[in-house]
């Protein structure tokens, strides 16, 4: 026995579903010349808008319409009138250099994006005493590798004057592994810009 009225409330099998919404009950499909219903045009997906700030301090900006990290950086740079290459990495929901809050592949609707930009450049001379240096390295997916431990958040710009901008973290780790032991080498590091009065 079928109950009357239930059919109008449930999406029928084969009916178009856009953003989880079926056709309005009682809305007829527009027939074609052959009497077969014409396909409905797809609904435009809503554009997601995110709030962003420069981590060292800035007004809040709004960004939308990006599909990857490079496009995200370009949108942030446009809002703050800076070059996308100034952005080292982004954190979610904290302005601090927190490697546990790094922007990854997914951003939630309520997430606030903080962009960490280039600060001071420094050179550090290191002598490798063991095969491993004890550094954990990651990258931002847009051409910068940076350190997750010891000099947290510092971007590695060059090893012995050989630029590594554009390299993935595993390529940088391999280069460091291949350096000879007991021979000093130089890392050129870029610190993220710090807020006024921020220590470290």
Helices and strands as residue ranges (DSSP letters): H 6-9, E 49-54, E 61-64, H 69-80, G 84-86, E 87-92, G 99-101, E 112-127, E 137-139, E 145-147, E 155-159, E 162-163, H 169-178, E 184-192
